[in-house]
Amino acid sequence: MLYPVILSGGSGQRLWPASRPSRPKPFIPLLGGRSTFDMAIERALSLPDAARPIVVAGHGHEAAIRAAAAATGTELVLLLEPDARDSAAAMAAAACWIVDRDPEGVALFLAADHCIPDLAAFRAVVARALPQALLGRIVTLGVTPTAPATGYGYIRPGEPLDEGLWRVASFVEKPSADRAEVLLAEGCLWNSGMFMVSAAALIGELDAQAPAVLAAARTAVDEAEVAGQVVRLGAAFSAAPKISIDYAVMETTRNAAVAAAPFAWSDLGSWSAVLESEARDADGNAASGAAVFADATNTLVRAGPGVTVVVVGASNLAVIVDEGVVMVCSLDNDASLKAAVERAQAISG
């Protein structure tokens, strides 16, 4: 059986002040009043004949996840981490939980903060990738690039395996602008961070390449406190090395494959990405809350309750007003926002 696993982590600092430690990125309404977590649940539920979604998240996010599930009447399995240890440990815990119940189960790891509008196209890629996962390969979904983006890692396809599927020749770190142009011309794909792999195969890879991660996750699952569908992983989880699945497994395994994913996709990692995904007016502006635009173009406004934002004669801005904080940022330079958040939080909390 296919088990959708939603990984819900990350601070979303480049979406501050809307995204904060107490209200992280997946749970804020970003597009049309919907959160990306809601979209991830919808994506998981759209898969035919799949098990109920599994969500891996920190203890502090339990209330937000329960509320989101209740609002849609969705039944989830919730694996709660005592400590954030990055994606390798989260995926290891989910794989151990799955294999205990279904030794032949296949996990589809999804992120809680992605936007994929075309569910039919998403399902088609999953169906095409599944046979390779059943053969023991770790299939990563490689999104077809629309531009030479520098904010994503890339995957270079190698030997063909099937239509739209290849062995992974290499992974490429986030490139410079010039390098991104070359990678695009070479037919490389964006590394989306979505994976499909049998739980048993992932456990085997972790045992060979990251045994400390697997040992901590295995013990944490064995010693978990289970109340219904809520699984509170044991304290051993905190002993797992803090490492991503890319570094722990993907960059060294011989079993990596990539499936071309020719659908619209964004990780909504910045305010510029949010603007690109929003419905915009004729001047390229988008607003949530009360906003007035005059001779303004390509500007995103998020105005909290009781606030009206007026933008006059400006272009290419994000203006975010949220719980007593005002942030104005050039969309050309929103990558620098992350560096400024710590200083701002020292003032505003």
C-alpha positions as CSV (number, residue, x, y, z in Angstrom):
1,M,0.0,0.0,0.0
2,L,1.0,3.6,-0.6
3,Y,1.5,5.7,2.6
4,P,1.6,9.5,2.1
5,V,3.9,11.0,4.7
6,I,3.8,14.8,5.2
7,L,6.9,16.2,6.7
8,S,6.0,19.4,8.6
9,G,9.1,21.3,9.7
10,G,11.1,24.4,9.0
11,S,10.8,27.9,10.3
12,G,9.9,29.7,7.1
13,Q,12.0,32.7,8.2
14,R,11.8,34.3,4.7
15,L,8.0,34.6,5.2
16,W,8.4,36.6,8.5
17,P,6.5,38.2,10.1
18,A,3.5,36.1,9.0
19,S,5.6,32.9,9.7
20,R,7.0,32.7,13.3
21,P,8.1,29.9,15.6
22,S,4.7,29.8,17.2
23,R,2.9,29.8,13.9
24,P,5.2,28.3,11.3
25,K,4.9,28.6,7.5
26,P,2.7,25.5,6.8
27,F,-0.1,26.7,9.0
28,I,-0.6,30.3,7.9
29,P,-3.1,31.1,5.1
30,L,-0.8,32.0,2.2
31,L,-2.8,31.5,-1.0
32,G,-6.5,32.3,-1.3
33,G,-6.9,32.0,2.5
34,R,-5.6,28.4,2.5
35,S,-2.5,27.1,4.2
36,T,0.0,24.9,2.5
37,F,-0.6,22.2,5.1
38,D,-4.3,22.1,4.0
39,M,-3.1,21.8,0.4
40,A,-0.7,19.0,1.4
41,I,-3.5,17.1,3.1
42,E,-5.7,17.5,0.0
43,R,-2.8,16.3,-2.2
44,A,-2.4,13.2,0.0
45,L,-6.1,12.4,0.0
46,S,-6.3,12.7,-3.8
47,L,-4.2,9.6,-4.2
48,P,-6.3,6.5,-5.0
49,D,-6.1,3.5,-2.7
50,A,-3.6,5.2,-0.4
51,A,-3.5,4.8,3.4
52,R,-4.6,7.7,5.6
53,P,-1.9,10.4,5.7
54,I,0.9,10.3,8.2
55,V,2.2,13.6,9.5
56,V,5.6,14.0,11.1
57,A,5.9,17.2,13.1
58,G,7.2,18.7,16.4
59,H,5.2,18.5,19.6
60,G,4.6,22.2,19.4
61,H,2.6,21.9,16.2
62,E,0.2,19.3,17.5
63,A,-2.7,21.7,18.1
64,A,-2.4,23.3,14.7
65,I,-2.4,20.0,12.9
66,R,-5.3,18.7,14.9
67,A,-7.3,21.8,14.1
68,A,-6.5,21.6,10.4
69,A,-7.5,17.9,10.3
70,A,-10.7,18.6,12.3
71,A,-11.7,21.4,9.9
72,T,-11.6,19.0,7.0
73,G,-12.8,15.9,8.8
74,T,-9.5,14.2,7.9
75,E,-8.2,11.2,9.9
76,L,-4.4,11.4,10.3
77,V,-1.6,9.4,11.9
78,L,0.5,11.9,13.8
79,L,4.1,11.1,14.6
80,L,5.3,13.8,17.1
81,E,9.1,14.5,17.4
82,P,10.5,15.5,20.8
83,D,13.2,17.5,19.0
84,A,13.8,18.6,15.4
85,R,16.5,16.5,13.8
86,D,16.0,17.3,10.1
87,S,14.5,15.1,7.3
88,A,16.6,12.0,7.6
89,A,15.4,11.2,11.2
90,A,11.8,12.2,10.4
91,M,11.8,9.9,7.3
92,A,13.4,7.1,9.3
93,A,10.8,7.2,12.0
94,A,8.0,7.1,9.4
95,A,9.6,4.2,7.6
96,C,9.9,2.2,10.9
97,W,6.3,2.9,11.7
98,I,5.1,1.8,8.3
99,V,7.3,-1.3,8.0
100,D,6.0,-2.5,11.5
101,R,2.5,-2.5,10.0
102,D,3.1,-3.3,6.4
103,P,6.5,-4.8,5.5
104,E,5.8,-4.1,1.8
105,G,4.5,-0.6,2.3
106,V,5.7,2.3,0.1
107,A,6.1,5.8,1.5
108,L,5.5,8.9,-0.5
109,F,7.3,11.7,1.4
110,L,5.7,15.1,0.8
111,A,6.4,18.5,2.3
112,A,3.9,20.5,4.2
113,D,4.9,23.8,2.6
114,H,4.6,23.1,-1.2
115,C,2.1,24.4,-3.7
116,I,1.1,22.0,-6.5
117,P,-2.2,23.3,-8.1
118,D,-2.7,20.5,-10.6
119,L,-3.6,17.4,-8.6
120,A,-4.2,15.3,-11.7
121,A,-0.7,15.9,-13.0
122,F,0.7,15.1,-9.5
123,R,-1.1,11.8,-9.4
124,A,0.1,10.9,-12.8
125,V,3.7,11.4,-11.8
126,V,3.2,9.3,-8.6
127,A,1.6,6.5,-10.6
128,R,4.6,6.5,-13.1
129,A,7.1,6.4,-10.3
130,L,5.5,3.7,-8.2
131,P,6.8,0.7,-10.1
132,Q,10.4,1.9,-9.6
133,A,9.8,2.3,-5.9
134,L,8.5,-1.2,-5.8
135,L,11.8,-2.4,-7.3
136,G,13.6,-0.9,-4.3
137,R,14.7,2.4,-5.8
138,I,14.4,5.8,-4.1
139,V,12.5,7.9,-6.6
140,T,12.8,11.6,-6.2
141,L,10.3,13.9,-8.0
142,G,12.3,16.3,-10.2
143,V,10.3,19.3,-11.2
144,T,10.7,20.5,-14.8
145,P,12.3,24.0,-14.4
146,T,10.5,27.1,-15.7
147,A,13.5,29.4,-15.2
148,P,17.2,29.3,-14.2
149,A,16.4,29.6,-10.5
150,T,19.2,29.9,-7.9
151,G,17.1,29.0,-4.9
152,Y,16.7,25.3,-5.7
153,G,19.1,22.4,-5.9
154,Y,19.2,20.4,-9.2
155,I,19.2,16.8,-10.3
156,R,21.1,15.6,-13.4
157,P,19.3,12.6,-15.0
158,G,21.4,9.7,-16.1
159,E,20.6,6.3,-17.6
160,P,16.9,6.0,-18.7
161,L,14.8,3.5,-16.7
162,D,11.4,4.1,-18.2
163,E,9.4,6.9,-19.8
164,G,10.1,10.1,-17.8
165,L,12.3,8.2,-15.3
166,W,16.1,8.0,-15.1
167,R,18.8,6.9,-12.7
168,V,20.2,10.0,-10.9
169,A,23.6,10.9,-12.3
170,S,24.3,13.6,-9.7
171,F,22.8,16.1,-7.4
172,V,23.8,19.8,-7.8
173,E,23.8,22.3,-5.0
174,K,22.0,25.6,-5.3
175,P,23.9,27.3,-8.2
176,S,24.9,30.8,-9.2
177,A,22.8,32.5,-11.8
178,D,25.2,31.7,-14.6
179,R,25.5,28.0,-13.5
180,A,21.7,27.8,-13.3
181,E,21.5,28.8,-17.0
182,V,23.9,25.9,-17.9
183,L,22.0,23.4,-15.8
184,L,18.7,24.4,-17.4
185,A,20.3,23.9,-20.9
186,E,21.6,20.5,-19.9
187,G,18.1,19.2,-19.0
188,C,18.6,19.1,-15.2
189,L,15.5,19.1,-13.0
190,W,14.7,21.0,-9.8
191,N,15.1,18.9,-6.6
192,S,11.7,19.2,-5.1
193,G,12.4,17.3,-1.9
194,M,9.6,14.8,-2.6
195,F,10.5,11.1,-2.5
196,M,8.9,7.7,-3.0
197,V,10.5,4.6,-1.6
198,S,9.5,1.4,0.0
199,A,9.8,1.6,3.8
200,A,12.0,-1.5,3.9
201,A,14.3,-0.1,1.2
202,L,14.8,3.2,3.0
203,I,15.5,1.4,6.2
204,G,18.2,-0.7,4.4
205,E,19.8,2.4,3.0
206,L,19.8,4.2,6.3
207,D,21.3,1.1,8.0
208,A,24.1,1.1,5.5
209,Q,24.8,4.9,5.3
210,A,23.4,6.5,8.4
211,P,23.1,3.8,11.1
212,A,23.0,6.3,14.0
213,V,20.0,8.0,12.4
214,L,18.2,4.7,12.0
215,A,19.1,3.4,15.5
216,A,17.7,6.6,17.1
217,A,14.5,6.5,15.0
218,R,14.0,2.8,15.5
219,T,14.3,3.1,19.3
220,A,12.0,6.2,19.3
221,V,9.3,4.3,17.5
222,D,9.7,1.2,19.7
223,E,9.4,3.4,22.9
224,A,6.7,5.7,21.6
225,E,3.6,6.7,23.6
226,V,0.6,5.8,21.5
227,A,-2.8,7.3,22.1
228,G,-5.1,6.4,19.2
229,Q,-3.6,7.8,16.1
230,V,-1.1,10.1,17.9
231,V,2.4,8.6,18.3
232,R,4.7,10.5,20.6
233,L,8.2,9.3,19.6
234,G,10.5,8.3,22.4
235,A,13.3,10.5,23.8
236,A,15.9,8.5,21.8
237,F,14.8,10.4,18.8
238,S,16.8,13.4,20.1
239,A,20.0,11.4,19.8
240,A,19.7,11.2,16.0
241,P,22.3,13.2,14.1
242,K,20.8,16.3,12.6
243,I,21.2,15.7,8.9
244,S,19.0,15.9,5.8
245,I,18.1,12.9,3.7
246,D,20.0,14.4,0.8
247,Y,23.3,14.3,2.7
248,A,22.5,11.1,4.7
249,V,21.5,8.9,1.8
250,M,20.6,10.5,-1.6
251,E,24.0,11.8,-2.6
252,T,25.7,8.5,-2.0
253,T,23.2,5.8,-2.8
254,R,23.3,3.8,-6.0
255,N,19.6,3.3,-5.9
256,A,18.4,6.9,-6.6
257,A,16.1,7.5,-9.5
258,V,14.3,10.7,-10.7
259,A,10.9,11.0,-12.2
260,A,10.2,14.1,-14.3
261,A,7.4,16.2,-12.7
262,P,6.1,18.6,-15.4
263,F,3.6,20.3,-13.2
264,A,3.6,23.8,-11.7
265,W,5.3,23.7,-8.3
266,S,6.6,26.1,-5.7
267,D,7.9,25.7,-2.2
268,L,6.7,29.2,-1.4
269,G,10.0,29.9,0.1
270,S,9.8,33.7,-0.2
271,W,7.3,36.5,-0.6
272,S,8.2,36.8,-4.3
273,A,7.2,33.1,-4.7
274,V,3.9,33.8,-2.9
275,L,3.2,36.7,-5.2
276,E,3.9,34.6,-8.3
277,S,1.4,32.0,-7.1
278,E,-1.4,34.4,-6.1
279,A,-4.2,35.7,-8.3
280,R,-3.0,39.2,-9.3
281,D,-4.7,42.3,-10.8
282,A,-3.8,43.9,-14.2
283,D,-0.8,45.6,-12.6
284,G,0.6,42.5,-11.1
285,N,-0.5,43.3,-7.5
286,A,-2.0,40.9,-5.0
287,A,-3.5,41.7,-1.6
288,S,-4.8,39.9,1.5
289,G,-6.7,42.2,3.8
290,A,-7.5,45.9,3.2
291,A,-5.2,47.4,0.6
292,V,-5.2,50.3,-1.9
293,F,-2.8,50.4,-4.9
294,A,-2.2,53.7,-6.8
295,D,0.3,53.6,-9.6
296,A,1.8,50.5,-8.0
297,T,2.9,47.4,-9.8
298,N,4.1,43.9,-8.9
299,T,3.5,44.4,-5.2
300,L,2.2,42.0,-2.5
301,V,0.3,43.3,0.5
302,R,-0.8,41.3,3.6
303,A,-2.8,43.6,6.0
304,G,-3.8,42.2,9.3
305,P,-7.2,42.9,10.9
306,G,-7.9,46.6,11.5
307,V,-5.1,47.7,9.2
308,T,-5.3,49.3,5.7
309,V,-2.2,49.5,3.6
310,V,-1.9,52.1,0.9
311,V,0.9,51.7,-1.7
312,V,1.5,54.6,-4.0
313,G,4.0,54.9,-6.9
314,A,6.0,51.8,-5.8
315,S,6.9,48.6,-7.5
316,N,8.2,45.2,-6.7
317,L,7.5,45.3,-2.9
318,A,6.2,43.0,-0.2
319,V,4.4,44.9,2.5
320,I,3.4,42.6,5.4
321,V,1.6,43.9,8.5
322,D,1.1,41.2,11.1
323,E,0.5,41.4,14.8
324,G,2.2,44.7,15.5
325,V,5.0,44.2,13.0
326,V,5.4,46.0,9.7
327,M,7.8,44.6,7.1
328,V,8.6,46.3,3.8
329,C,10.9,44.4,1.5
330,S,12.1,44.7,-2.1
331,L,11.1,41.5,-3.9
332,D,14.5,41.7,-5.7
333,N,16.2,41.3,-2.4
334,D,13.8,39.2,-0.3
335,A,16.5,36.5,0.1
336,S,18.2,38.9,2.5
337,L,15.1,38.9,4.7
338,K,16.2,35.7,6.5
339,A,19.4,37.4,7.7
340,A,17.4,40.3,9.2
341,V,14.8,38.3,11.0
342,E,17.0,37.6,14.1
343,R,17.7,41.3,14.6
344,A,14.0,42.2,14.2
345,Q,12.8,39.4,16.5
346,A,15.1,40.8,19.2
347,I,13.1,44.0,19.1
348,S,9.6,42.7,18.4
349,G,9.7,39.2,19.8
